[in-house]
Amino acid sequence: MIKVITIVTGMLEENCYIIHNDIDALIVDPGDNSDIIISEIEKLNLNVKGILITHYHFDHVGALDDIKAKYPNAVLVDYKTKEDKLQIGTFEFKKIETLVLLKKYQIQIIILI
């Protein structure tokens, strides 16, 4: 069974997600507070297999360097990832890219289904 833990991080209160099946885990948008994210993963004794980034605003990647350093074998998935169907550890999903227009800015994000 897939479980999702939401961790609210940073001063903008961005949502970071830990998707797991009691063994393996994916971290989505590690925005800040890497110590809290890592503590939750260690508390559940999870193996981090991947780090997923929906887009590169600072509030979504503020803890990325710390997370990558802690889990160097985790696969990084973002808009640069070429494959549309992905398998990371025991997780299988599709990557859908979309453009989002925010006033005069355009950002590219990924959606996982």
Secondary structure, DSSP 8 states (H G I E B T S, - for coil): --EEEEEEETTTTEEEEEEESSSEEEEE---S-HHHHHHHHHHTT-EEEEEE-S---HHHHTTHHHHHHH-TTSEEESTT---SEEEETTEEEEEEEEEEEETTEEEEEEEE-
